[in-house]
């Protein structure tokens, strides 16, 4: 399992030095990303370095669960009303329809939500600092962190599991 750590740098040259330190310490190049204010990202950061996660997949999963629960409940209520003639197949269909509708609507909302790093460090980003986001196994992060800090980055209080 990989963990995500975040470091703050005051400018792009320091962010590049921190990235190079992380890569030199054995962190794969594709696991080192940058987050910055939108004007800085547009002007200075290559697309392959931009961290552009949203809450899309977690929101879709939550929506599917809640939608399936609502569909199941609605189906069971309709089964309890004999004149409507709902069968257990109808309950299953209502459950699936609820899951689909819940997943879609939640995914649409989740796609507009910024990722947890942007939410937590909004003020740091708006101040013009560039965040270096690193995903790696805990042991590798622990051994690489002194090199990243010595390159001028400041470790921020963030650790989250990631699947990247």
DSSP file (Angstrom, degrees, kcal/mol; ACC not computed):
  #  RESIDUE AA STRUCTURE BP1 BP2  ACC     N-H-->O    O-->H-N    N-H-->O    O-->H-N    TCO  KAPPA ALPHA  PHI   PSI    X-CA   Y-CA   Z-CA
    1    1 A X              0   0    0      0, 0.0   137,-0.5     0, 0.0     2,-0.3   0.000 360.0 360.0 360.0 137.8    0.0    0.0    0.0
    2    2 A X  E     -AB 137 162A   0    160,-1.0   160,-2.4   135,-0.2     2,-0.3  -0.702 360.0-149.2 -99.1 151.6    1.2    3.4   -0.9
    3    3 A X  E     -AB 136 161A   0    133,-2.9   133,-2.2    -2,-0.3     2,-0.5  -0.851  10.7-132.7-114.7 154.6    0.9    6.6    1.2
    4    4 A X  E     -AB 135 160A   0    156,-2.9   156,-1.3    -2,-0.3     2,-0.3  -0.937  23.9-179.2-109.3 125.6    0.6   10.1    0.0
    5    5 A X  E     -AB 134 159A   0    129,-2.6   129,-2.8    -2,-0.5     2,-0.4  -0.909  12.5-148.9-119.1 152.2    2.8   12.8    1.6
    6    6 A X  E     -A  133   0A   0    152,-0.6   150,-2.7   150,-0.5     2,-0.3  -0.968  10.4-172.3-126.9 137.7    2.7   16.5    0.8
    7    7 A X  E     -AB 132 155A   0    125,-2.2   125,-3.1    -2,-0.4     2,-0.4  -0.947  15.7-137.9-126.5 147.2    5.5   19.0    0.9
    8    8 A X  E     -AB 131 154A   0    146,-3.0   146,-2.6    -2,-0.3     2,-0.3  -0.875  18.1-176.3-108.4 138.1    5.4   22.8    0.4
    9    9 A X  E     -A  130   0A   0    121,-2.2   121,-2.7    -2,-0.4   144,-0.1  -0.965  26.9-136.1-129.6 149.3    7.9   24.8   -1.6
   10   10 A X  S    S+     0   0    0     -2,-0.3     2,-0.3   142,-0.3    -1,-0.1   0.719  82.0   4.1 -78.4 -19.9    8.1   28.6   -2.0
   11   11 A X  S  > S-     0   0    0    119,-0.1     4,-2.0     1,-0.1     5,-0.1  -0.942  79.5 -93.3-156.5 173.4    8.7   28.6   -5.8
   12   12 A X  H  > S+     0   0    0     -2,-0.3     4,-2.7     1,-0.2     5,-0.2   0.896 117.3  54.6 -65.9 -42.9    9.1   26.4   -8.9
   13   13 A X  H  > S+     0   0    0      1,-0.2     4,-2.2     2,-0.2    -1,-0.2   0.903 111.1  46.6 -59.3 -38.1   12.9   26.0   -8.7
   14   14 A X  H  > S+     0   0    0      2,-0.2     4,-2.4     1,-0.2    -1,-0.2   0.890 111.3  51.9 -68.5 -38.4   12.6   24.7   -5.1
   15   15 A X  H  X S+     0   0    0     -4,-2.0     4,-2.5     2,-0.2    -2,-0.2   0.907 110.1  48.8 -63.2 -41.4    9.8   22.4   -6.2
   16   16 A X  H  X S+     0   0    0     -4,-2.7     4,-2.7     2,-0.2    -2,-0.2   0.907 110.9  50.4 -64.5 -41.6   11.9   21.0   -9.0
   17   17 A X  H  X S+     0   0    0     -4,-2.2     4,-2.1    -5,-0.2    -2,-0.2   0.904 111.6  48.1 -62.7 -40.9   14.8   20.5   -6.6
   18   18 A X  H  X S+     0   0    0     -4,-2.4     4,-2.3     2,-0.2    -2,-0.2   0.894 111.6  50.1 -66.4 -39.9   12.5   18.6   -4.2
   19   19 A X  H  X S+     0   0    0     -4,-2.5     4,-2.6     2,-0.2     5,-0.2   0.932 111.4  48.2 -62.4 -45.4   11.1   16.5   -7.1
   20   20 A X  H  X S+     0   0    0     -4,-2.7     4,-2.7     1,-0.2    -2,-0.2   0.873 110.5  51.9 -63.9 -36.7   14.6   15.6   -8.2
   21   21 A X  H  X S+     0   0    0     -4,-2.1     4,-1.4     2,-0.2    -1,-0.2   0.910 110.8  48.0 -64.7 -41.8   15.6   14.7   -4.6
   22   22 A X  H  <>S+     0   0    0     -4,-2.3     5,-2.2     2,-0.2    -2,-0.2   0.926 114.2  45.4 -64.5 -45.0   12.6   12.4   -4.3
   23   23 A X  H ><5S+     0   0    0     -4,-2.6     3,-1.5     1,-0.2    -2,-0.2   0.900 111.5  53.1 -65.8 -40.4   13.3   10.7   -7.6
   24   24 A X  H 3<5S+     0   0    0     -4,-2.7    -1,-0.2     1,-0.3    -2,-0.2   0.780 103.7  57.8 -64.0 -26.8   17.0   10.4   -6.7
   25   25 A X  T 3<5S-     0   0    0     -4,-1.4    -1,-0.3    -3,-0.2    -2,-0.2   0.415 130.6 -92.2 -84.7   1.6   16.0    8.8   -3.4
   26   26 A X  T < 5S+     0   0    0     -3,-1.5     2,-0.4     1,-0.3    -3,-0.2   0.460  78.7 139.6 106.8   1.2   14.2    6.0   -5.4
   27   27 A X      < -     0   0    0     -5,-2.2    -1,-0.3    -6,-0.2    -2,-0.1  -0.669  61.7-107.0 -78.7 128.9   10.6    7.3   -5.7
   28   28 A X    >   -     0   0    0     -2,-0.4     3,-2.0   107,-0.1   107,-0.2  -0.255  21.7-124.4 -58.0 140.1    9.3    6.6   -9.2
   29   29 A X  G >  S+     0   0    0      1,-0.3     3,-1.5     2,-0.2    -1,-0.1   0.844 109.3  58.1 -53.3 -40.3    9.0    9.7  -11.4
   30   30 A X  G 3  S+     0   0    0      1,-0.3    -1,-0.3     3,-0.0    -2,-0.1   0.629  99.1  61.2 -70.3 -11.8    5.3    9.1  -12.1
   31   31 A X  G <  S+     0   0    0     -3,-2.0   104,-2.1     1,-0.0     2,-0.5   0.248  86.4  84.7 -98.8  12.0    4.6    9.2   -8.4
   32   32 A X  E <   +C  134   0A   0     -3,-1.5     2,-0.3   102,-0.2   102,-0.2  -0.960  58.1 166.4-117.8 114.9    5.8   12.8   -7.9
   33   33 A X  E     -C  133   0A   0    100,-2.9   100,-2.9    -2,-0.5     2,-0.4  -0.789  25.0-133.1-126.6 165.7    3.2   15.4   -8.7
   34   34 A X  E     -Cd 132  50A   0     15,-3.6    17,-2.0    -2,-0.3     2,-0.4  -0.924  10.1-168.0-123.3 146.9    2.7   19.2   -8.2
   35   35 A X  E     +C  131   0A   0     96,-2.2    96,-3.4    -2,-0.4     2,-0.3  -1.000  23.8 149.3-131.4 131.3   -0.2   21.3   -7.0
   36   36 A X        -     0   0    0     -2,-0.4    94,-0.1    94,-0.2    89,-0.1  -0.921  53.1 -64.6-149.8 173.1   -0.2   25.1   -7.3
   37   37 A X    >>  -     0   0    0     88,-0.5     4,-2.5    92,-0.3     3,-0.6  -0.325  58.3-108.2 -58.9 149.1   -2.5   28.0   -7.8
   38   38 A X  H 3> S+     0   0    0      1,-0.3     4,-2.5     2,-0.2     5,-0.2   0.843 117.5  52.2 -57.2 -39.5   -4.2   27.8  -11.2
   39   39 A X  H 3> S+     0   0    0      1,-0.2     4,-1.8     2,-0.2    -1,-0.3   0.879 112.2  46.5 -66.3 -35.5   -2.2   30.7  -12.8
   40   40 A X  H <>>S+     0   0    0     -3,-0.6     4,-2.9     2,-0.2     5,-0.7   0.911 112.3  50.6 -70.0 -43.1    1.1   29.0  -11.7
   41   41 A X  H  X5S+     0   0    0     -4,-2.5     4,-1.2     1,-0.2    -2,-0.2   0.921 111.7  47.6 -60.7 -44.1   -0.1   25.6  -13.0
   42   42 A X  H  <5S+     0   0    0     -4,-2.5    -1,-0.2    -5,-0.2    -2,-0.2   0.914 121.4  34.8 -65.0 -43.0   -1.1   27.0  -16.4
   43   43 A X  H  <5S+     0   0    0     -4,-1.8    -2,-0.2    -5,-0.2    -1,-0.2   0.848 133.0  16.1 -81.3 -35.4    2.1   29.0  -16.9
   44   44 A X  H  <5S+     0   0    0     -4,-2.9     2,-0.5    -5,-0.2    -3,-0.2   0.641  99.9  79.0-122.3 -17.4    4.8   26.8  -15.4
   45   45 A X  S  <<S-     0   0    0     -4,-1.2    -1,-0.1    -5,-0.7     5,-0.1  -0.860  70.0-127.3-109.0 124.8    3.8   23.2  -14.7
   46   46 A X    >>  -     0   0    0     -2,-0.5     3,-1.8     1,-0.1     4,-0.6  -0.297  25.9-115.6 -62.7 150.8    3.7   20.5  -17.4
   47   47 A X  G >4 S+     0   0    0      1,-0.3     3,-1.0     2,-0.2    -1,-0.1   0.841 113.4  59.3 -58.0 -36.6    0.4   18.6  -17.7
   48   48 A X  G 34 S+     0   0    0      1,-0.2    -1,-0.3     3,-0.0    -2,-0.1   0.615 106.2  49.8 -72.5  -8.8    2.0   15.3  -16.7
   49   49 A X  G <4 S+     0   0    0     -3,-1.8   -15,-3.6   -16,-0.1     2,-0.2   0.518  86.0 108.0-100.8  -9.4    3.1   16.8  -13.4
   50   50 A X  B <<  -d   34   0A   0     -3,-1.0     2,-0.8    -4,-0.6   -15,-0.2  -0.507  63.2-142.7 -76.3 134.6   -0.3   18.2  -12.4
   51   51 A X        +     0   0    0    -17,-2.0    -1,-0.1    -2,-0.2    -2,-0.1  -0.867  31.0 165.1 -94.3 110.3   -2.2   16.5   -9.7
   52   52 A X        +     0   0    0     -2,-0.8    -1,-0.1   -17,-0.1    -2,-0.1  -0.152  11.5 150.7-125.1  39.0   -5.8   16.7  -10.8
   53   53 A X        -     0   0    0      2,-0.0    62,-0.9     3,-0.0     2,-0.2  -0.351  20.1-173.2 -69.2 151.7   -7.7   14.3   -8.7
   54   54 A X  B     -E  114   0B   0     60,-0.2     3,-0.3    61,-0.0    60,-0.2  -0.739  40.6-103.0-128.9-177.5  -11.3   14.9   -7.9
   55   55 A X  S  > S+     0   0    0     55,-1.5     4,-2.1    58,-1.1    56,-0.2   0.088  81.7 119.0 -94.2  22.9  -13.7   13.1   -5.6
   56   56 A X  H  > S+     0   0    0     54,-0.3     4,-2.5    57,-0.2    54,-0.2   0.942  72.7  38.7 -58.1 -59.9  -15.4   11.3   -8.5
   57   57 A X  H  > S+     0   0    0     -3,-0.3     4,-2.3     1,-0.2     5,-0.2   0.920 117.5  47.2 -66.9 -45.4  -14.8    7.6   -7.7
   58   58 A X  H  > S+     0   0    0      1,-0.2     4,-2.3     2,-0.2    -1,-0.2   0.915 114.5  49.0 -61.1 -38.5  -15.3    7.8   -4.0
   59   59 A X  H  X S+     0   0    0     -4,-2.1     4,-2.7     2,-0.2    48,-0.2   0.907 109.5  51.6 -65.8 -40.5  -18.5    9.8   -4.6
   60   60 A X  H  X S+     0   0    0     -4,-2.5     4,-2.3    46,-0.2    -1,-0.2   0.906 110.4  49.4 -62.8 -41.1  -19.8    7.3   -7.2
   61   61 A X  H  X S+     0   0    0     -4,-2.3     4,-1.9     2,-0.2    -2,-0.2   0.927 112.5  46.2 -63.5 -45.3  -19.2    4.4   -4.8
   62   62 A X  H  X S+     0   0    0     -4,-2.3     4,-2.7     1,-0.2     5,-0.3   0.919 112.7  51.0 -63.1 -42.4  -21.1    6.2   -2.0
   63   63 A X  H  X S+     0   0    0     -4,-2.7     4,-2.9     1,-0.2    40,-0.4   0.884 107.7  52.7 -63.0 -39.2  -23.9    7.1   -4.3
   64   64 A X  H  X S+     0   0    0     -4,-2.3     4,-2.4    38,-0.3    -1,-0.2   0.915 111.8  46.5 -63.1 -41.8  -24.2    3.5   -5.6
   65   65 A X  H  X S+     0   0    0     -4,-1.9     4,-2.1     2,-0.2    -2,-0.2   0.944 116.8  41.8 -65.4 -48.7  -24.5    2.3   -2.0
   66   66 A X  H  X S+     0   0    0     -4,-2.7     4,-2.4     2,-0.2    -2,-0.2   0.900 116.0  50.1 -66.7 -39.7  -27.1    4.9   -0.9
   67   67 A X  H  X S+     0   0    0     -4,-2.9     4,-2.8    -5,-0.3    32,-0.4   0.903 110.2  49.9 -65.5 -41.1  -29.0    4.6   -4.2
   68   68 A X  H  X S+     0   0    0     -4,-2.4     4,-2.7    30,-0.4    -1,-0.2   0.907 111.2  50.0 -63.4 -40.8  -29.2    0.8   -3.9
   69   69 A X  H  X S+     0   0    0     -4,-2.1     4,-2.4     2,-0.2    -2,-0.2   0.917 112.6  46.0 -63.1 -42.8  -30.4    1.1   -0.3
   70   70 A X  H  X S+     0   0    0     -4,-2.4     4,-2.5     2,-0.2    -2,-0.2   0.906 113.7  49.2 -66.8 -41.2  -33.1    3.6   -1.3
   71   71 A X  H  X S+     0   0    0     -4,-2.8     4,-2.6    24,-0.3    24,-0.3   0.903 111.6  49.1 -64.1 -41.3  -34.1    1.4   -4.3
   72   72 A X  H  X S+     0   0    0     -4,-2.7     4,-2.6    23,-0.2     5,-0.2   0.931 112.0  48.2 -63.0 -46.0  -34.3   -1.7   -2.1
   73   73 A X  H  X S+     0   0    0     -4,-2.4     4,-2.2     1,-0.2    -2,-0.2   0.922 112.7  48.0 -61.2 -44.8  -36.4    0.1    0.5
   74   74 A X  H  X S+     0   0    0     -4,-2.5     4,-2.1     1,-0.2    -1,-0.2   0.913 112.2  50.1 -63.2 -41.8  -38.8    1.5   -2.2
   75   75 A X  H  X S+     0   0    0     -4,-2.6     4,-1.8     1,-0.2    -2,-0.2   0.906 110.6  48.7 -63.1 -42.1  -39.1   -2.0   -3.8
   76   76 A X  H  X S+     0   0    0     -4,-2.6     4,-1.5     2,-0.2    -1,-0.2   0.871 109.8  52.1 -66.7 -36.5  -39.9   -3.6   -0.5
   77   77 A X  H  < S+     0   0    0     -4,-2.2     4,-0.4    -5,-0.2    -1,-0.2   0.912 110.0  49.4 -64.7 -40.6  -42.5   -1.0    0.3
   78   78 A X  H >< S+     0   0    0     -4,-2.1     3,-0.8     1,-0.2     8,-0.5   0.827 106.6  55.4 -69.2 -30.8  -44.1   -1.7   -3.1
   79   79 A X  H 3< S+     0   0    0     -4,-1.8    -1,-0.2     1,-0.2    -2,-0.2   0.858 101.3  59.6 -65.5 -34.3  -44.1   -5.4   -2.5
   80   80 A X  T 3< S+     0   0    0     -4,-1.5     2,-0.9     1,-0.2    -1,-0.2   0.633  91.9  73.5 -71.4 -12.7  -46.0   -4.8    0.8
   81   81 A X  S X  S-     0   0    0     -3,-0.8     3,-1.6    -4,-0.4     4,-0.5  -0.833  70.7-165.9-103.1  96.1  -48.8   -3.2   -1.2
   82   82 A X  G >  S+     0   0    0     -2,-0.9     3,-1.5     1,-0.3    -1,-0.2   0.813  78.9  63.5 -56.5 -38.5  -50.6   -6.2   -2.9
   83   83 A X  G 3  S+     0   0    0      1,-0.3    -1,-0.3     2,-0.1    -2,-0.0   0.762  96.5  60.6 -61.5 -20.1  -52.7   -4.3   -5.5
   84   84 A X  G <  S-     0   0    0     -3,-1.6    -1,-0.3    -6,-0.2    -2,-0.2   0.732  96.0-143.5 -78.9 -20.8  -49.5   -3.0   -7.1
   85   85 A X    <   +     0   0    0     -3,-1.5     2,-0.3    -4,-0.5    -3,-0.1   0.775  32.7 169.6  68.0  28.9  -48.3   -6.6   -7.9
   86   86 A X        -     0   0    0     -8,-0.5    -1,-0.2    -5,-0.4     2,-0.2  -0.553  14.5-161.5 -74.7 135.6  -44.6   -5.9   -7.3
   87   87 A X     >  -     0   0    0     -2,-0.3     4,-1.6     1,-0.0     3,-0.1  -0.537  36.4 -97.3-107.6 177.7  -42.5   -9.1   -7.3
   88   88 A X  H  > S+     0   0    0      1,-0.2     4,-2.3     2,-0.2     5,-0.1   0.801 125.3  59.0 -67.2 -27.3  -39.0   -9.8   -5.9
   89   89 A X  H  > S+     0   0    0      2,-0.2     4,-2.4     1,-0.2    -1,-0.2   0.891 104.3  51.1 -65.2 -37.9  -37.7   -9.4   -9.4
   90   90 A X  H  > S+     0   0    0      2,-0.2     4,-2.5     1,-0.2    -2,-0.2   0.867 107.3  53.1 -64.8 -36.9  -39.2   -5.9   -9.3
   91   91 A X  H  X S+     0   0    0     -4,-1.6     4,-2.4     2,-0.2    -2,-0.2   0.927 109.4  48.5 -63.2 -44.5  -37.4   -5.3   -6.0
   92   92 A X  H  X S+     0   0    0     -4,-2.3     4,-2.5     1,-0.2    -2,-0.2   0.913 111.8  49.4 -61.8 -42.1  -34.1   -6.3   -7.6
   93   93 A X  H  X S+     0   0    0     -4,-2.4     4,-2.7     1,-0.2    -1,-0.2   0.904 110.7  49.6 -64.2 -40.8  -34.8   -4.0  -10.5
   94   94 A X  H  X S+     0   0    0     -4,-2.5     4,-2.4     2,-0.2    -1,-0.2   0.884 110.7  51.1 -64.8 -37.4  -35.6   -1.1   -8.2
   95   95 A X  H  X S+     0   0    0     -4,-2.4     4,-2.3   -24,-0.3   -24,-0.3   0.933 112.5  45.0 -64.5 -46.3  -32.4   -1.8   -6.2
   96   96 A X  H  X S+     0   0    0     -4,-2.5     4,-2.4     2,-0.2    -2,-0.2   0.900 113.3  50.0 -64.8 -40.9  -30.3   -1.8   -9.4
   97   97 A X  H  X S+     0   0    0     -4,-2.7     4,-2.7     2,-0.2     5,-0.2   0.913 110.9  49.9 -64.0 -41.6  -32.0    1.4  -10.7
   98   98 A X  H  X S+     0   0    0     -4,-2.4     4,-2.7     1,-0.2   -30,-0.4   0.904 110.7  49.7 -62.4 -41.2  -31.4    3.1   -7.4
   99   99 A X  H  X S+     0   0    0     -4,-2.3     4,-2.5   -32,-0.4    -2,-0.2   0.916 112.8  47.1 -64.2 -42.9  -27.8    2.1   -7.5
  100  100 A X  H  X S+     0   0    0     -4,-2.4     4,-2.4     2,-0.2     5,-0.2   0.932 115.5  43.9 -65.1 -46.5  -27.4    3.4  -11.0
  101  101 A X  H  X S+     0   0    0     -4,-2.7     4,-2.5     2,-0.2     5,-0.3   0.920 116.0  47.9 -66.1 -43.6  -29.1    6.7  -10.4
  102  102 A X  H  X S+     0   0    0     -4,-2.7     4,-2.2    -5,-0.2   -38,-0.3   0.906 112.9  48.4 -63.2 -42.1  -27.3    7.2   -7.1
  103  103 A X  H  X S+     0   0    0     -4,-2.5     4,-2.3   -40,-0.4    -2,-0.2   0.929 113.7  46.2 -64.5 -46.4  -23.9    6.5   -8.6
  104  104 A X  H  X S+     0   0    0     -4,-2.4     4,-2.2    -5,-0.2    -2,-0.2   0.944 115.0  44.9 -62.9 -49.9  -24.4    8.8  -11.5
  105  105 A X  H  X S+     0   0    0     -4,-2.5     4,-1.7     1,-0.2    -1,-0.2   0.904 116.0  46.6 -66.1 -39.9  -25.7   11.7   -9.6
  106  106 A X  H  X S+     0   0    0     -4,-2.2     4,-3.1    -5,-0.3   -46,-0.2   0.880 110.3  53.5 -68.9 -36.7  -23.0   11.4   -6.9
  107  107 A X  H  X S+     0   0    0     -4,-2.3     4,-2.1    -5,-0.2    -2,-0.2   0.897 107.1  52.2 -64.1 -39.5  -20.3   11.0   -9.5
  108  108 A X  H  < S+     0   0    0     -4,-2.2     4,-0.5     2,-0.2    -1,-0.2   0.913 114.3  42.0 -63.0 -42.2  -21.4   14.2  -11.2
  109  109 A X  H >< S+     0   0    0     -4,-1.7     3,-1.3     1,-0.2     4,-0.5   0.921 113.9  52.6 -68.8 -43.6  -21.3   16.1   -7.9
  110  110 A X  H >< S+     0   0    0     -4,-3.1   -55,-1.5     1,-0.3     3,-1.0   0.797  98.5  64.4 -64.0 -29.6  -18.0   14.4   -6.9
  111  111 A X  T 3< S+     0   0    0     -4,-2.1    -1,-0.3     1,-0.2    -2,-0.2   0.722 102.5  50.1 -68.2 -18.8  -16.3   15.4  -10.2
  112  112 A X  T <  S+     0   0    0     -3,-1.3     2,-0.4    -4,-0.5    -1,-0.2   0.558  91.6  93.2 -93.7  -8.9  -16.7   19.0   -9.2
  113  113 A X  S <  S-     0   0    0     -3,-1.0   -58,-1.1    -4,-0.5   -57,-0.2  -0.696  77.7-123.9 -86.7 132.6  -15.2   18.6   -5.7
  114  114 A X  B     -E   54   0B   0     -2,-0.4   -60,-0.2   -60,-0.2    -2,-0.1  -0.321  35.4 -94.3 -69.9 159.5  -11.4   19.2   -5.4
  115  115 A X     >  -     0   0    0    -62,-0.9     4,-2.0     1,-0.1     3,-0.2  -0.178  39.4 -99.4 -69.6 167.4   -9.2   16.5   -4.0
  116  116 A X  H  > S+     0   0    0      1,-0.2     4,-2.8     2,-0.2     5,-0.2   0.817 120.3  57.4 -60.2 -33.0   -8.4   16.3   -0.3
  117  117 A X  H  > S+     0   0    0      1,-0.2     4,-2.3     2,-0.2    -1,-0.2   0.946 109.2  44.7 -64.2 -46.9   -4.9   17.9   -0.8
  118  118 A X  H  4 S+     0   0    0      1,-0.2    -2,-0.2    -3,-0.2    -1,-0.2   0.878 115.3  48.8 -64.9 -37.1   -6.4   21.0   -2.4
  119  119 A X  H >< S+     0   0    0     -4,-2.0     3,-0.9     1,-0.2    -2,-0.2   0.941 115.0  43.1 -67.5 -46.1   -9.1   21.3    0.2
  120  120 A X  H 3< S+     0   0    0     -4,-2.8     3,-0.3     1,-0.2    -2,-0.2   0.874 123.6  34.8 -70.1 -37.6   -6.7   20.9    3.2
  121  121 A X  T 3X S+     0   0    0     -4,-2.3     4,-2.3    -5,-0.2    -1,-0.2  -0.060  75.1 127.0-111.4  32.9   -4.0   23.2    1.9
  122  122 A X  H <> S+     0   0    0     -3,-0.9     4,-2.8     1,-0.2     5,-0.2   0.908  76.5  48.2 -54.3 -47.4   -6.1   25.8    0.1
  123  123 A X  H  > S+     0   0    0     -3,-0.3     4,-1.5     1,-0.2    -1,-0.2   0.884 110.3  51.8 -64.8 -38.9   -4.5   28.7    1.9
  124  124 A X  H  4>S+     0   0    0      2,-0.2     5,-1.6     1,-0.2    -1,-0.2   0.901 113.0  45.4 -63.3 -41.8   -1.0   27.4    1.2
  125  125 A X  H ><5S+     0   0    0     -4,-2.3     3,-1.9     1,-0.2   -88,-0.5   0.926 111.3  51.3 -68.1 -45.8   -1.8   27.1   -2.5
  126  126 A X  H 3<5S+     0   0    0     -4,-2.8    -1,-0.2     1,-0.3    -2,-0.2   0.756  99.9  65.0 -65.9 -23.3   -3.4   30.5   -2.7
  127  127 A X  T 3<5S-     0   0    0     -4,-1.5    -1,-0.3    -5,-0.2    -2,-0.2   0.539 123.8-103.4 -74.7  -5.7   -0.4   32.1   -1.0
  128  128 A X  T < 5S+     0   0    0     -3,-1.9    -3,-0.2     1,-0.3    -2,-0.1   0.455  74.7 140.7  99.1   2.0    1.6   31.0   -4.1
  129  129 A X      < -     0   0    0     -5,-1.6     2,-0.5   -93,-0.1   -92,-0.3  -0.440  47.0-133.2 -75.2 153.0    3.4   28.0   -2.7
  130  130 A X  E     -A    9   0A   0   -121,-2.7  -121,-2.2   -94,-0.1     2,-0.4  -0.935  16.2-144.5-109.2 127.1    3.8   24.9   -4.8
  131  131 A X  E     -AC   8  35A   0    -96,-3.4   -96,-2.2    -2,-0.5     2,-0.6  -0.746   1.3-150.8 -93.4 135.9    3.0   21.6   -3.2
  132  132 A X  E     -AC   7  34A   0   -125,-3.1  -125,-2.2    -2,-0.4     2,-0.5  -0.937  14.6-161.6-104.1 116.8    5.0   18.5   -4.1
  133  133 A X  E     -AC   6  33A   0   -100,-2.9  -100,-2.9    -2,-0.6     2,-0.4  -0.883   7.6-171.3-105.4 124.7    2.7   15.4   -3.7
  134  134 A X  E     -AC   5  32A   0   -129,-2.8  -129,-2.6    -2,-0.5     2,-0.5  -0.967  11.3-166.8-124.6 129.7    4.5   12.1   -3.4
  135  135 A X  E     +A    4   0A   0   -104,-2.1     2,-0.3    -2,-0.4  -131,-0.2  -0.965  35.5 123.5-113.0 120.3    2.9    8.6   -3.5
  136  136 A X  E     -A    3   0A   0   -133,-2.2  -133,-2.9    -2,-0.5    26,-0.1  -0.979  64.4 -71.1-164.2 164.5    5.2    5.8   -2.3
  137  137 A X  E  >  -A    2   0A   0     -2,-0.3     4,-2.4  -135,-0.3     3,-0.3  -0.324  51.9-110.4 -61.5 151.5    5.4    2.9    0.2
  138  138 A X  H  > S+     0   0    0   -137,-0.5     4,-2.6     1,-0.2     5,-0.2   0.869 116.1  52.5 -54.0 -44.4    6.0    4.1    3.8
  139  139 A X  H  > S+     0   0    0      1,-0.2     4,-2.0     2,-0.2    -1,-0.2   0.907 111.3  46.7 -62.1 -41.6    9.6    2.8    4.0
  140  140 A X  H  > S+     0   0    0     -3,-0.3     4,-2.1     2,-0.2    -1,-0.2   0.897 112.2  50.0 -68.0 -40.9   10.6    4.7    0.8
  141  141 A X  H  X S+     0   0    0     -4,-2.4     4,-2.2     2,-0.2    -2,-0.2   0.916 109.7  52.0 -61.8 -42.7    8.9    7.9    2.0
  142  142 A X  H  X S+     0   0    0     -4,-2.6     4,-0.5     1,-0.2    -2,-0.2   0.902 113.7  42.7 -62.0 -42.0   10.6    7.7    5.3
  143  143 A X  H  < S+     0   0    0     -4,-2.0     4,-0.4    -5,-0.2    -1,-0.2   0.810 117.8  46.1 -75.6 -28.3   14.1    7.3    3.7
  144  144 A X  H >X S+     0   0    0     -4,-2.1     4,-2.0     1,-0.2     3,-0.7   0.753  91.7  80.7 -85.1 -25.2   13.4   10.0    1.0
  145  145 A X  H 3X S+     0   0    0     -4,-2.2     4,-2.7     1,-0.2     5,-0.3   0.863  87.8  53.8 -56.1 -43.1   12.0   12.7    3.3
  146  146 A X  H 3X S+     0   0    0     -4,-0.5     4,-2.2     1,-0.2    -1,-0.2   0.889 110.4  48.5 -59.8 -36.0   15.3   14.0    4.6
  147  147 A X  H <> S+     0   0    0     -3,-0.7     4,-0.9    -4,-0.4    -1,-0.2   0.890 112.0  48.7 -68.2 -39.6   16.5   14.5    1.0
  148  148 A X  H  <>S+     0   0    0     -4,-2.0     5,-1.5     2,-0.2     3,-0.4   0.917 113.3  46.7 -66.7 -43.3   13.3   16.3    0.0
  149  149 A X  H ><5S+     0   0    0     -4,-2.7     3,-1.9     1,-0.2    -2,-0.2   0.891 108.3  55.4 -66.3 -39.9   13.5   18.6    3.1
  150  150 A X  H 3<5S+     0   0    0     -4,-2.2    -1,-0.2     1,-0.3    -2,-0.2   0.727  98.9  63.2 -66.9 -19.1   17.2   19.3    2.4
  151  151 A X  T 3<5S-     0   0    0     -4,-0.9    -1,-0.3    -3,-0.4  -133,-0.2   0.480 131.4 -90.9 -81.1  -2.7   16.2   20.5   -1.1
  152  152 A X  T < 5S+     0   0    0     -3,-1.9  -142,-0.3     1,-0.3     2,-0.2   0.458  84.1 131.1 110.6   2.8   14.1   23.2    0.5
  153  153 A X      < -     0   0    0     -5,-1.5     2,-0.5  -144,-0.1    -1,-0.3  -0.578  47.4-140.5 -88.1 152.4   10.7   21.6    0.9
  154  154 A X  E     -B    8   0A   0   -146,-2.6  -146,-3.0    -2,-0.2     2,-0.2  -0.956  19.8-123.9-112.8 126.0    8.7   21.8    4.1
  155  155 A X  E     -B    7   0A   0     -2,-0.5     2,-0.3  -148,-0.2  -148,-0.2  -0.492  26.3-151.9 -68.8 132.3    6.8   18.6    5.1
  156  156 A X  E     -     0   0A   0   -150,-2.7     2,-2.0    -2,-0.2  -150,-0.5  -0.745  29.0 -98.5-103.0 154.5    3.1   19.3    5.6
  157  157 A X  E    S+     0   0A   0     -2,-0.3     2,-0.3  -152,-0.1  -150,-0.1  -0.479  79.5 116.9 -75.4  81.8    0.8   17.4    8.0
  158  158 A X  E     +     0   0A   0     -2,-2.0  -152,-0.6  -152,-0.2     2,-0.3  -0.951  25.6 159.0-151.1 127.4   -0.8   15.0    5.5
  159  159 A X  E     +B    5   0A   0     -2,-0.3     2,-0.3  -154,-0.1  -154,-0.2  -0.918  13.3 159.8-147.7 122.1   -0.7   11.2    5.2
  160  160 A X  E     -B    4   0A   0   -156,-1.3  -156,-2.9    -2,-0.3     2,-0.2  -0.994  40.9-108.7-141.9 146.7   -3.3    9.3    3.3
  161  161 A X  E     -B    3   0A   0     -2,-0.3     2,-0.3  -158,-0.2  -158,-0.2  -0.489  39.7-172.8 -70.5 144.5   -3.5    5.9    1.7
  162  162 A X  E     -B    2   0A   0   -160,-2.4  -160,-1.0    -2,-0.2   -26,-0.0  -0.959  29.4-149.5-139.0 156.6   -3.5    5.9   -2.1
  163  163 A X              0   0    0     -2,-0.3  -160,-0.1     1,-0.2    -1,-0.1   0.413 360.0 360.0-105.0  -0.3   -4.0    3.3   -4.8
  164  164 A X              0   0    0   -162,-0.1    -1,-0.2  -133,-0.0   -29,-0.1   0.508 360.0 360.0 -70.3 360.0   -1.7    5.0   -7.4
